[in-house]
Each structure stands twice: as structure tokens, then as C-alpha cells.
Amino acid sequence: MGSFTSTGGLGITTAAVDPATGALTPLATTDALTDPSYLALGADGGVLYAVSETKRGAVGAFRPSESAGLEPLGSPAAVDASGPTHLSVAGSRLLTANYTSGSVSTLALAADGRPAGPASVLRHHGSGPDADRQAEPHAHQVLPDPGGRWVLSVDLGTDSVRVCALDPDTGALRVHSETALPPGNGPRHLAFHPGGSLLYVLNELRPLLTVCRWDAAAGAVEPVGEVPVAPEGVSGPARPSPSAVVVSPDGQFLWAAVRGIDTIASFALSGDGGKPQLTGSVPCGGRWPRDLALDPAGRRLYAANEHSGDVTWFDVDPLTGLPRRAGSAAVPAATCVVFG
């Protein structure tokens, strides 16, 4: 579990998971990396990667150890950009989305999994109508498509999703296509439907979920509809600010975390998943749910509630997909949850 050390977080916390109840028992922490706000596992699960969401952005690698928790794997590597907020692994490359710089970086991975520079950086260009949040590009997520051929990046500042080709030798990214979303949406994260022909973009500036067709052969994203992630009449201390989207492994359900009103929206994905139906909205169990994760079995959801400093878990009804709160663990300034 990641957290912001600059606001009281402990860095990266490892925890044991009770298979019967889903309960978390924190085991160890490491603050070897400043502000490890987002985490990702390597392909074989043997290395954990973390961004350092700082002005001089970097990434760190850790090897899980039963005796020592997380052992740093070499020194952090610079991403040559500011404010990395998301990272993922694509083959032998580590990818980061750099919010402040509005760029995407790639770094080579050594045989033992450690990242090494220099980084290859693709800078985004453009802006949006929100003068406060969209005066310049703000890459918020980057990940490979399910087939591993393409790299997709989501940019909140330019209201767009870019599809890139990754050069396996140099690590350079080349923009293949760019899809514009409605101006002012502020796209933050996306998730693929397991059927392979759809993806869902969660927008931060407008509380909407954009449904898109995904053409893996052509490397093309086509928006086909939008649905609200907050029911009418719901109010809170701030405007709805969606943060994370998760799709169930069987493709039947989708969940979205919504900050401000501090809820988890639940959707049914009937048919091919092209028309999500909002079936309910439950409290997130804390304040400001920055991340949402599904356990490997698809039975429970975990919300990282940044402002209340906890990770809350929910049992998922297998028939309706509706989450039911089951417990929580204290994780100061929590920002991310991954399962190893």
C-alpha cells in the first residue's frame, strides 16, 4: 500500500490478507522512497515498483522479503520529468505517467528487474477549457493494452487518450493515434473490459464514465457513450471528483471511486458491457478514496482513503456486484493498493 510521506504517510506498507475475511494486518513499512503514491508489480510478481511523486520524479524497485518486508533493489532511477503519478510494466520497460510535466517516460529494466536510465520521454502537447486544471498537459496514467502491442496514456489536461507504439530496442514511444474526449472532461484513468473490445475512461473534472470501443488491430479508441458515476441528488463537502475505475474479471461489474462525495459507484455490465448501468452507490468507508483495487479472486474491493488515512475493504455481492463494508486498517495518507 502506497502513501504520501510528505503528508504523514509511512511510505510503502506491506500487509497480510486473511483469505477468509479479507482483513488486512499491516506487517512492515519502508520510507526509502519519498511519496510512493502509486505501485505496480512486475510480470512475475517478484519486484514491486513505485513512483516518487516529487518535483524531481523518480521510480524505485523493491524485492519482497518475508524477513525484511521490502528490500530496495538498487537506487531510485530518475524519470527526467516531474510529478509521476502512475506506472506500469510493458515487456522489458517501465512506464510512468508524469502529471506535472505532462509526459510519459520509459526506462529499461535489467535482468534482475531494477530500472535504469536514461529515461526516454514523450512530451504531450495541448490544453483544455478549465483554466485552473487544463492550462497544459497532465498525463495521469499509462499502461499497455491487454495484447501488449500498444501503450495507452490518459491526459487530464488535454482531454485525450493517446495510443503509442513502443520501440523495444530504444524504449522510445511514438504516437500512433490520439482520441479527443469532450472538452473539460479531464480524463484520469481507464480500464479494459476482459472481452477485449471495450475500455472505460473515468473522468475527474466531470463525474462521467466514457465508454469506448477498442480496436486492437488498428490501435484505435472510439468513444461511444457516457454515463454519470454519481446519482442525482447526491451531495457532499466538495464536488464529485472520480479517481479510480476497476472492472471485474468476469466482465459483469464495474466500480468507480468518487472523491468529494466519498462513494464507490457500482455498475452492471450486461451484454458486451457497452451500456453500463449504475446500480448503486455506497460510502467509501473514509474520506477521499484515491485508489480502488480488486483482490485476485474478484471477491473484495479495497479503497485507499487518503484523507482519513485508512484502507477499507468491501465484500462484493456475486449476484449484484454491490459492495458491503467489511472492515478497515489504518494506513496514514493512503494512496494505492496492489496485491502480490
C-alpha positions, 0 to 999 in steps of 0.5 A: 500500500502506497502513501504520501510521506510528505503528508504523514504517510509511512511510505510503502506498507506491506500487509497480510490478507486473511483469505477468509475475511479479507482483513488486512494486518499491516506487517512492515513499512519502508520510507526509502522512497519519498511519496510512493503514491502509486505501485505496480508489480512486475510480470512475475510478481517478484519486484514491486515498483513505485513512483516518487511523486516529487518535483524531481520524479523518480521510480524505485524497485523493491524485492519482497522479503518475508524477513525484511518486508521490502528490500530496495533493489538498487537506487531510485532511477530518475524519470527526467520529468516531474510529478509521476503519478502512475506506472506500469510494466510493458515487456522489458520497460517501465512506464510512468505517467508524469502529471506535472510535466505532462509526459510519459517516460520509459526506462529499461529494466535489467535482468534482475528487474531494477530500472535504469536510465536514461529515461526516454520521454514523450512530451504531450502537447495541448490544453483544455477549457478549465483554466485552473486544471487544463492550462497544459498537459497532465498525463495521469496514467499509462499502461499497455493494452491487454495484447501488449502491442500498444501503450495507452496514456490518459491526459487530464489536461488535454482531454485525450487518450493517446495510443503509442507504439513502443520501440523495444530496442530504444524504449522510445514511444511514438504516437500512433493515434490520439482520441479527443474526449469532450472538452473539460472532461479531464480524463484520469484513468481507464480500464479494459473490459476482459472481452477485449473490445471495450475500455472505460475512461473515468473522468475527474473534472466531470463525474462521467464514465466514457465508454469506448470501443477498442480496436486492437488491430488498428490501435484505435479508441472510439468513444461511444457513450457516457454515463454519470458515476454519481446519482442525482441528488447526491451531495457532499463537502466538495464536488464529485471528483472520480479517481479510480475505475476497476472492472471485474474479471468476469466482465459483469461489474464495474466500480468507480471511486468518487472523491468529494462525495466519498462513494464507490459507484457500482455498475452492471455490465450486461451484454458486451458491457457497452451500456453500463448501468449504475446500480448503486452507490455506497460510502467509501468507508473514509474520506477521499478514496484515491485508489480502488483495487480488486483482490485476485479472486474478484471477491473484495474491493479495497479503497485507499482513503487518503484523507482519513488515512485508512484502507477499507475493504468491501465484500462484493455481492456475486449476484449484484456486484454491490459492495458491503463494508467489511472492515478497515486498517489504518494506513496514514495518507493512503494512496494505492493498493496492489496485491502480490 
